[in-house]
Amino acid sequence: MSRKIKLIWDFRGEAAAKTAEHHAIHLNEYLENDKRTLEKTGFEILNEMHAIAFVVVEEKDMILFRDALKPHRGEVYN
């Protein structure tokens, strides 16, 4: 079984939650246009000044998504 990688975009400031939510919409649009389905996409509000948008990809596909979408960071997804 392949590892999963969570690609993450960080947003900070008063508008972080709305920006992360909006970015997640664009990530889903990209996936639909590219005819890809992934295990999980979305956004999380970490606190009132920090939120993230993310996609979870197979490790074998990570470089493809990293180069196309330019996330800020990534981590192994459990």
Secondary structure as UniProt FT lines:
FT   STRAND          4..12
FT   TURN            14..15
FT   HELIX           16..33
FT   TURN            34..35
FT   STRAND          40..47
FT   TURN            48..49
FT   STRAND          50..58
FT   HELIX           59..61
FT   HELIX           62..69
FT   STRAND          73..77
//
